[in-house]
């Protein structure tokens, strides 16, 4: 009966912690009334605007507000205009603009798969999304037509207790830095969290699943049909496959990246081992004196460099993956040149817009010279091409010879002995994609954290110290 008193105490302490957190996350009765009033008034105003614009359709509320999974203080509104399928696709933008102009303040156009508006209503943030009223999720005409079916599925499967578990999961994922399906995060969407809690039954079981031994790919089919529905998902790339309960051909976790999933799993193991409030509400990112960062780099034998780039487009949400791909290509290039990669970080600031790419490598200083091996001497054509290339080459320290392994070789001077100098010399010649190349003209290349501008100093500190949000 008393074999595991420490474990029992730990479980009780975790339950008390999560109970306190949940009190902070649950909207008060008054807050719920205020939101319900504003939702009703916004829907009525939107329906009137649709009628005035002679658009066949109706306004509906979607998102966490409609599903009852929103967090206290976060009453943002997802207003959908469900238009008749007879409305041409090219008129979706016009419909949003016509309605938004009448009901929203400070309305601005945004783009996802198609245009939508952001603005405010009585001080609340509103996303106004045009969509089609289709008969089933499989009959979707635009990318967001399945959203009302998501709402119906979630509300039919989550009771008040389950919605509380969703709130805990959302806040925890926000706290550890993996919440949000936007490309800059590559994390868990609100709908994905709701599906996973419905499937696993609780926040605790969700964490246990994350903390379980890592597999190359994780697959979840949250429906009774199981594998029969899973077979319809054609996704061999994503590290996580969660079959969309309302659209069995869709992976509703496709936005989750390898890096984000790994961070979530690490966070789950850390939290289970030592539950603390800072996993839900971490300290904000903060800078660290450059001298402290220098001392850390020297102690662990690492060097850091970064590129600050300003894309020539305001559609950073669309082009950011190209910058992430470029960061990986540069990392591979550095490794090929003899600078082992320790970690890589990519950051996006959509307001600027700006991108910060960071690389931490082993603090390697290459020797002044090296032997560069060529093809076997017994293949005359290839050996001759090698000799032609390196005879009188500016970096050659001697003639092309044949080594003991019967391969032609030449001794070369290493002119760029640090990772920073190597990248500085090679950057312009690397194939990194049009948007990245266009941004290189006024890029800032840093090798000392003291060079980082104040708005990026906190991110730089996190990268150099390899600091997780809950470790700040």
Beta strands, then each sheet from edge to edge (+ up, - down):
strand 1: 57-62
strand 2: 77-83
strand 3: 105-111
strand 4: 115-121
strand 5: 124-132
strand 6: 218-220
strand 7: 240-244
strand 8: 247-251
strand 9: 302-309
strand 10: 341-349
strand 11: 354-362
strand 12: 369-376
strand 13: 401-402
strand 14: 407-413
strand 15: 444-446
sheet 1: 1+ 2- 5- 4+ 3-
sheet 2: 6+ 7+ 8-
sheet 3: 10+ 11- 9+ 15-
sheet 4: 12+ 14- 13+
end
